[in-house]
Every structure is written in C-alpha cells, then in structure tokens.
Amino acid sequence: MTDVNSVEDSRIYQDDDLIRSLVAHYHSPLYVFDAAAIRANCRKVKDAVPYAHLHIRYACKALSLQAVLKIMLDEGMWIDASSINEVHRALIAGFTPEQIYYTGEGATLSVYRDLVARDVLVNCTSIDQIHLLGQAGGTRCSIRINPGEGHGANTQTNTGGPSSKHGIYFDQLDAAKAAAAQYGIRITAIHSHIGSGTDLGHWLRIKDKTLDFARGFPDLDTVNLGGGLPVVYNKTNDQPMPIREWGAALTQSMQEFSAEMGRDIELQLEPGRFLVANAGVLLAEAQAVKSTTNPDGSEGFNFVIVNTGLNHNIRPALYGSYHPIRFIAPNRETRNAPREYVIAGYLCESGDVFTVDADGNLRPRVMDGIKVGDIMVMAGVGAYVHALKSEYNSMNLPASVMIMEDGTTRMIERRGTLEDIMRREVEVYQDENPPAV
C-alpha cells in the first residue's frame, strides 16, 4: 500500500471558509496546524511496522512546539533531540529521560554532563564526542555511523556519504570502539541516517548495511534506522513510498537479526517531516501586485507581494523547495483570467521569493487573477518551516494556532512583538557593571 501523504490534500489547505475565518479572527501572517493530521500520521507509521520491539522517535527538530510534542507523547512517540534545548522542551512536555535520544553534531562537556546526569542516551556522531562523553562520566552510548552513501533532494538534505558532515565514517568503527573501551563505555545502540527523500530500495539497502555494522557490537540492544519518509509536496514530481511494504521488510529483517543475535533487538525509527509536513499551512495577505517589462518590450514577470517571507518559510530560498500555493478572495468573489505569477515576500531581500527552483531561478505559477487583500494559503509548512523561522528585518514572528480534533481552534503560540525581538539586547545594556573592553 502506498501512502501518498500529499500536503495538498490537507483539509485546512482546501477549506476556504475556515481560512477566511482564521484570518478574520487571528490576522496574518499565521501558522495553522492540524492535530488530527498529526495523529493520523503517527498511526500510519505505527501500523506499517508490526515488529514487536519497536519505538518510534519523533525527530522534533521538524516542529518543536509544545502543543505538537504533547500530541506525540499522547500517541506513544519517543523523541529524537538535536540540541540540549530540544531535550528540555521534551522534558517540559512530559517525556521521561528514557524516551529521549540526543544526537548533536556539536557538543560541550557541560551539555554531556547534564545528559549523563539525566540518563539521556547520547548518540555520538564523532570519535571526539566519545572522548567527551567519557570525560563527562558516561557509561553507555549510541554511535551514529555514516554508511558511505546517502540520499536527498540536494546536498543540503543528504546526510550520508563522503560529502556529509554527519556521523562516524564506516571505515573508522574500530577507532570508535577503541575510544569507547578507553573509558569503559558500552556501545549499546547504533544509528544510521541517509537523508530525506529516500526511496524504498535505498532505504532497504542502507538497512542491510547498518545491520552488517551492528553485528560487530557485542553490547548492542538497539538499532536506530534514520532517514526521512517521503512526503509529496509536488504531485507532478514527488514519489510516495509503499509504506506497508517498507514496514514489512523492516519487520522481517529485525526478526531475523534478533534470532541471529540470540536476543530481542529493539528497532527505533525517527520520522520527522512525515508526521507533521501535511499538518501545517501558512496564511498571508496579498499586499501588492506589480509587473516588470523586459528590455525588448516583452512582458517580464507579474509579482504578488505577500505579508510573509523567507523569515517565516526559508525552505524555498534555502533548498528550492516546492510548496503548493493558492489564493482565495476574502469576499468569495469569483476570479478568472488566469495569469502567471511570481509569489514573493515582503522582506528587503532579493532572494525572498517562494516560487523558485533549486538554483534560485524564478518559476511563475498559473493562478486566477490575484488582487490586493486576497489570502495566500501555502501548504506543507508543518516540517522545517516554523522551526527555521527568524526575525530578519526585525519582523514580528507569526502566531500559531491548532485546529483540534473536534474542530475547535486553539492559539498555541502568540504573535511576536518588538519587545520580544529586543529583549536580550536591552537586558545587556541594563547591566550596571559591564566588563572592561
């Protein structure tokens, strides 16, 4: 069974009346998240993998709002954290240290001491980190292995192979074991992650390589197979994964591996975007419609300027990511006369454009006529959009609301203010005893 998991099929993205009411009540720009969609995605992954010894860790860097973490906890998810603050976010949401797994590329002794004191399992991504964990008093760890190959839509989303910074390269595992032995650290788990956009064949090949590596660790009790499950952002180009076939293959392999090892080996998975990507939309308002002319007198581009930008969704500017976009009239006016439009943000930044390709080239989209005041609806913003937001140009951050399972709406994050933006710098200047320069 192929689960399409298309962001365009979001019930929020398709509901004009709901969108109008949200903008009228909460104003724009506005992030909107769908609790029912998040729960449904959690259950799809759980149902797809019938292996008895399974824990699914939510890669919370995708979307770390407390309201989302509480849904994950309720759905039986565990947590994959990429920073100490993500660890603390998870603890505040109610997760126990046992349910949290820490994978950070950078590390400090103080952070590792905190993790060891809390008994959070550390996933070491370098041999230097094993040494640091030993200095912090750690007695067990996981290691992240770079399996020598990876996959992703581009270099920025590829987390395996010689061009990736992530993990301990597979030909250095003996050195990793020696470092752990120096401190009496038991390597109880191994982890591999090859990147987002993976297809089934690639997934299963890396799974086999990871299990081959796992055979060399006598204290092993857990195999963590990372790698983003596909989400369909663009129905024309993106391919979904046959998720049940994937789950059946993982289950069979882990059953055979446990039998070979003579004990039950836990399987952990760490989806992020698959659980939340289709559960978020970004709402904004068209504030200007203008056009350019080419030097030869031919038509250039028609631009629609909206009151949001790369500060609220950097993925198109950063990766050339595609997000479905449509506009609706606030007064239900019917539009016609389709034209090609470039959808651009309100920042003083030339790259602040949503409709671009991976090289940054403008890629207009055909839409019915757009007027100032029309509401922009952008799909697929649940993953790595809110999480990557910024206050560039000193713009206030949007509010976030959640559509609950019963259809009610709840604000889960207030809109930002200038005071929020300036608080830390104001506090610095209020220091009565500044250090000498």
Phi, psi and omega in degrees: 000125176266124176262112188293321180046055181273130180293335181289340182274005179304135180295329179289316181302327185269351189262095183299315183295320178297318181297314179300318182291324179295315180292322179296324185272316187254351183069182182225161000290157187209130169271137178231130181237150187246108182298319182297322180293320179297314179297318180297320180293320176302316184289329176299316181290316179300315182291334185283338186241097184278008180302132189292330186251070187237135165230131178259122178259126175283122176286091194288352174298340179295321181192108192252018178302143180303320181299325179286317179299323179293325175295316180300317178299315180296329181273004177084012176286151167258186189234135165254117183249142182252358179208163178294327178291327174294325174301312182292324174302315182294318178298318179297324180287347177116000178288148176271159178305323180300331184273001185245137182234126187253120175234106179230133180290323175261153181207150174232158181298320182295320178295314181296323177297320177298314181294318179296318180298327180273351183064039172273130181291127179263131176260102184283130183253006176205161176293325176302323179292328176297316176300317181296319179296322176298319178294332179277357178091014180292146180241352178211157177200168165253157171234142176266124182254129169275111188283001178095356176206158181206189182203146176181168180294335179199179183301325184293336182251008179265120185247021176219160179098174186294339180270001182260139178282347192277135168085172175269123185298143191301336180273008180243020184291328177297321178294324178294317178297320180295319179297317179296317181297327180302328182252004183070028179273128175272129175271102187261350181212148170235153187221138170227151182210123187252356177118178181268164177080021185285145173262169186299314182301316180294316179307309186289329177293316178293325175303314180296318179296319181296318178294327175298315177298320185299331182297342183268011183239102187293336181268009187296133170232353185216138170242123180250114181257104179270171180135126186292129174287140185297141172236138182270104174272321183238109184296339180286325188245327190278140180251131177281168178256142172287089194293326180288323175297318176301312181295322179294319180294318177298316182298313180299315181297317182289325176297316179293321181294318178297318178298318179296319182281345179078018178199161180285120176260127181285139172257129174238141176237155184222064176291146175238286186297327181300328183279338188229346189303312184278003183263008182226143171229158175242125180254139179210181184232136175290122183250345177200147174230121183214168185223163176236166180232138178286160180304331180275006178091353179283163181295135178269256182231148171260118183255138169246121179262125181245160185273049170207177182190199181295345175289342179247345170205098183272353187301316177299317180290326185278316186243351190073026185293145178264131171232129173301137181224137171216165179236144175231147179280134182294337182256017179066017178297136178278133181247155174214207181052064180302144178219166174272130181233144167260125181264120186232156182271182187260008182277156173277074186201119184298329181277008182277071183225137181269333185256080181225166173261185185296339179265003180086006179285142179295135178230087181300155176237144180279124179218157172299158184312133183249137178239158174303134181099344176296152183263123174275135175239119179247127182267166173073030182259013180291329186247128173059029174246292174305321183294335182258010183296160179212172178255030181305145187064018183055037177274141178292146177284147180291162168283162175233136177233154179241130170273116184281169183299330181273005177092352178284161182245137182227130174286128181246355177199124182285164176291145180287164180227167175299325178298322176298315184297320188264356190305312185292323180286327176296317180299324178299314183287348177273357178294120184284340182233070181295148179292150177291143181263000000 
